[in-house]
């Protein structure tokens, strides 16, 4: 689901073992992403070539609220998502 004003889309949200994200525009770019739990602890890092879609494995993470930070050449965003157990 895309958030109004967002440059990225993340789905499904909530998710269980895997979620996907992509850029809403079709510009090709390299981005770096980090996943943080609600306490601010870094749980995953990676990089991807967009526009995507990019599959992210979150199996092994506890259920709860998380934040996906995506940083690229022109965009920087923080999206929230939920993992269900």
Secondary structure, 3 states (H helix, E strand, C coil): CECCCCCEEEECCCECCEEEEEECCCCCEEEEEEEEECCCCEEEEEEEEECEEEEEECCCCCCEEEEEEEEECCCEEEEEEEECC
